[in-house]
Amino acid sequence: MNTIDSVYIHIPFCRQICHYCDFVKFFYNEQLATEYLEALKKEIDVSLPGEKHKMRTIYIGGGTPTALNSVQLETLLRFLNKKFDISACEEVSIEVNPGDIDEEKTRLLKSYGISRISFGVQVMDDVMLEQLGRIHRVKDVYDTVELLKKHHFNNVSLDLIYALPNQTVEQFNNSLQEALSLGLPHYSTYALQIEPKTIFYHKHKKGQLHRPAEDDEVEMYEILKRTMKTNGIHQYEISNFAVPGYESKHNLTYWSNNYYYGFGAGAHGYLPGKRITNIRPLPAYVSQAMKDGKPILQIDEVDVKERVEEEMFLGLRKMKGINKLHFENRFGFKAESLYKKEIDKLIINGLLQENESAIQLTDKGMLLGNRVFEKFLLEADNKILALK
């Protein structure tokens, strides 16, 4: 865990603001985007002086990175190729929306070493796409997949959201089947979360947003797991499914509680002993980054208590669960000795399972993940200190 070999880079621009999204995002403006890229380059240069840094994974997220025009996108990619040894990376990902890349942008992504595309589809239904505030339609999904295949992008992940307003189980199943018909190697599939400061949140507060019943949401998740398994796409994390070998290496960095750099407006980084959060508002981010290359909003110290808690609830998101030996090597004591009472109770309740090497969620535990995770919050460091 001592090595920092993953980088997240945030590009906050969108051509349209989706009704459910609470990520740091702003309407695309050409001049502002150009200024932002200069500020981003300054931040990265100050944090990582020099060139050709060795990284295992790089993830360019947003917003929508490909909302940048072709000149700006090439500026970004050229800089990253100078700053990092892209050819030595195991995975270089970028987020793309259907319909927002053309031949020129696709060629750029390929020529500058992008190896994985994360594709924000959300639902294969034109009416629901409009309700979500998406500007693409189902036809754009097919067109973009064809474009990516033409340029030999084989590692493509598709995002879906379920439990959408007024969505029936049958509609979700139809959307899932159509998404699977594309034959992609990775699918990320999340239940809709109503986040503060979103359009959906305000509608929800006014009683204008009608979510499916909880039983329907559970059935959608069960259909999801069953259908993926039938199609040879294995579940490796609560919300993520992949053909073996196509798991997201970058996201596994997060779920393995490993360190990573975070660059850009509102980005988060996790370095030894601290979590760093960047300034969110664009003008403030650009101003501070150009001033000293350190557009930091706050630094939170991460003590052993927080590291242990995060190790548990991030690790349990993975189907492999908590590797007992790995936990003991990392912290110097066994997870079972710290959490014996909690683990035993969760096993009795059918939410956890345990074997010689791992502690894992059961199928029931996956449905009630947050209820399981909260059991691993520690009241104080005292229990840890007693074990050391």
N, C-alpha and C positions, 0 to 999 in steps of 0.2 A: 504493500500500500504506500510505500515511501516514494515511489516514482509517480510523477505527474506526467502522463502521456496521452491525455485526452483534452480536446479543446472544443468549447461551444462558442459559436459566433452568432450574435443576434442581428438580424436585418429587419427593422421594425416596420417596414412599409407594406401597405396593402392598397389594392385598387378599390377594395370594398371592405367595410367593417362588418363582420358576421355577427349575428344577433346573440350568439352564445359565448363569444370569445372574450377572455379577460387577460390575454397576453399583452405585452407592451407593443402597441401598434399605432400607426398614424397613416392618414391618407398620403399616398405617394405624391411627392412634389419634386420635380427634377432638380432644382437648385438645392433644396434642403437635403436631398439624397446625396448629391455630390459633396456637400459640406460634411454630412454624416460620415461618409467613407473616409474622408481625410482625418476626421476625429478618431474614427475606429483604428485606422492605421497608426496614428500617434499613440493611442492607448496600447496597442499590441507591441509596438516598438519599444515603449518605455518598460513594459512588463517583461518582454523577451528580447533584449538587445541581440543583434547579430542576425545571421541567416541560416536557413536549412536546418532548423531544429527538428529533432527526431520525435515524431508523435505516432501513437498507435491508431488513434481515431480522431477525426475532425467532423464536427456537425455544424452545418450552416442552417440556422432556423429562423423563424420569424413569428409574426408577420409573414410575408411571402418574399423570400430572397429574389425570386425571378420577377418580382414587380419592378426591379431595377431595369433601366433600359440596357441595351446590348453593350454600349460603351462602358457604363457603370459596372455591369456584371463582369466584363472582361477586366476592368481596373481592379475589382475585388479579387478575382481569381488569379490574376497575374501577381498581385501582392502576396497572396497566400502561398503561391508556388515559390516565391522568393524567400518568404519567411520560414516555411516549413518544407521538409523533404517529403513532398506529396507521394513520390514514387515508392517510398518505404512504408507508407501508412497501410494498415490492414483494411481500413474503411474510411472513405471520405463521403459524407452524406450531404444532401441539400434538399430542402423542402420545396415542392413544386405544386401549383394548383392546376387542375385541368384547364386547358385552353389558354394558359398565360405564358406558354413557351412556344416558340416557332423554330423553324429549321436553324436559324442563326444561333439562337440561344442554346439549342440542344447540342449543336456542334461545339460551341464554347465549353459547355459542361464536360463534354467528352474529351476535348483536346487538353483541358487543364486538369484532368485526372479525377474528376468526380466519379465515384464508383458505385454509389447507392442513391436512389431517388426515393424520397418519402413523399407520398402522393396524397394530397388532401381531398378526398372524394366526399366523404361523410354519409351520403345516401344515394342510392341509384333510383331516384324518383324526382322528376322535374318539379312537381308541385311542392314537395317537401324541401327541395333545394331552395326554391324561392322563399319559402317560409323561414328558412335558416338565414336568409340574407346572402346566399351564395350567388355569384354571377355566372357560374358555369352551369351547363346542363349535361344530361347523361351522354349525349352525342359527343361532347367535348372530352369525356373520359375515354371513350373508344378511340377518338382521334389522337389523343395524347399518348395513349398506350402504343398505338401504331407508330407514332413518331419516335418514341423511346426504343421500341424494338428495332426500328429501321437503323438507329444509331448504336445498336448493340448494347443497350443498357439491360442487363439481365437481372440485376439485383434491385428490384422495385418493390416498395412497400405501399400498401393502400390503407388509408385511414377510413374507418366507418364509425358512425355514432348510432346508438340505438336508444330506445325509450324516448323517442322524439315526441313533441306535442302531437297528440291525436294519432300517433302511430299504432297500428294494430300488430298483433303477433304475425299475422299473415303477410302484412306489408313488409315487416322486417325480414321475414324469411325470403320473400321475393327479392328484396334488395341484396341480401347476403348471397343468394344463389347467382344473381346476375354479376355481382362482384367476383365471385369465385370462377365464373365462366371466363374471366380474363386470363386465368392461369398464372397469376403472379405468385412469387415465392414467399411473400410475407404480408400479413394483415394485422393491423392494430385496430382494436374494436373496443370502444368505450361507451358506457352508459352516459347519457346527457347529464351534466352537472350544471345547476343553476348558480352562476357565479355573480357576486356583487358587481355593480357598476356596468352590467351588460344590459342590452335591450330586453333579453329574456327575463332578467331579474326584475326589471320594472314592470313587465307584463305580469309576471308571477305575483308580485306584490298587489297588483290590481285585480287578481283573480281571473286574468285573461289568458292564462297559459294552462292548458289541460294535458298534464302528463298521463301516460298509461298507468294503470293500476300496478301496485307492487308485484302482484302475482304474475302479471303479464311481463313485467321487466325480468323477473326470475326465469320465466319460460323462454324469453328471448335469449338470455344468457345460456340456458341449457341447450337450446337449439344451436346456438353459436358453437359451443364446445363439441357437441355431437357431430355437427356438419363438418367442422374442420377435421376432426378425427377421421371421419369417413373419407375425406378427400386427401388424406395423407399429410395434413398440415398440423404439426404437433404444437401443443400449447407449452410454452416455456416460461410464461409470466402471466399473471392474472388476466391481462388484456391483450396479450401478444401471442401470435401464432406464426410458425414458420416451417417451410420445408427444411429438413435437417441441413445445417450448414449455412442457412440464411438468417440466423438470429441477428438482431441488431447488436453489434459489438459495442457501439457507443452507449446505447441505453443500458447495456449490461454493466457499464462502468458505474452508472448511478445506482442500480439495484444491488451492486456488490459493495456499495459504500466506499468507492475508491475516489481518489482526488482528480480534479479537472480544473482547467482554466475556464473562466467565463468572460467574454468580451462583448461590449456593445451596451446600448441603453437598456437598463433594467436587467441586465444579465447577472446570473449568480455563478460564483466560482467557489470551489471547495479545495482549500489548500491545507497543509498540515497545521492543525490547531485552530483553524479559523474558516468561517464562511464569509464571503465578500458579496455584497449587493451593490450594484451600480445605480447611479442616478437614472431615473426613468424619463422625466420630461426631455424631449429632444433638444430644445435650445440650451437648457442647462447642461445636458450631457456634452453637447458639442463644445460649449464654452469652456467647461472644465477640462475636457480631454485635450483641447488645443492649448490650454494654458500650461498644464504640467503632465498630461498623459495619465492622470489618476482620477477618473470620474467616479469616485467611490461614494456611495451614500452612507454605508455603514459596514463595519467589520464586527462580526460576532465571534467571540471566543468559543471554541467547541471543546468542552471538557470530556473526560472519559465517560461520564454518565450519559451525555448526549450521543457519543459515539456508539456506546453499547445499545442504547434505545434504537438508534437508526440502523445499526447492524441487524437488529431483530426484525423491525417492521419493513425495512427495504428487502432484506434477504428472504423473508417469508412471501414476498410477492412472486418470487421465482418458484417454478414447480419443483426444482431441486431442493428448495428450502435452505435452511441454515446448515452449513457443513460444520459439524461439531469440532473436528480437528482444526479447521481453519479458524474458527472462533477462538479456540483455546490458544492457538499460536499467536493470534492477533492481540489478545487481551491478557493472557497469562492465567486465566481461570476458565472453567467450563460454563457454558450457558445454562446447563441443567442445575449447577450448584447455585447460580444466582436466581433462577426463575423456576425452581422445582415445583413450588406450589401452583404457580400460574399454568405451567405446562401440564401438570397432572390434571388440573381442573378442566382445561381446554380439551384434553384428550377424552376425559369422561363425557364431556358435552359434545363430542364428535366433531370438533372444529380443528383439532391438530392430530397428527400421527407422528410417531417417532420410531426410528430404527437405530442400529448401532452407529451409523455415520451421520444421520441427518434428522432435523425436525422440520416437518412440512405441514402446510395446510391440507385439509381434506377437501373434497368437493363442496361439502356444506360450509367449510371454513372460507372457501373462495367467495361464496355468496355473501358472507358476513365478515369480510376482511377487516373493515375498520373496527368492528367490535373485538376482533382478535388483537389487532395491533395495539389498541389502547391498554390492553392488559400488560404490555411490556414497558409502559412508562414508569420510571422509578421516581419515588418521592424524594429521595436524597442520595448522596454518594455513599451513605453509611454502609449499605449492603456490599458495595463494591470494595470499599476500604477493608471490610472485615475479611474479604477473600484474599486480599493481596498480602 
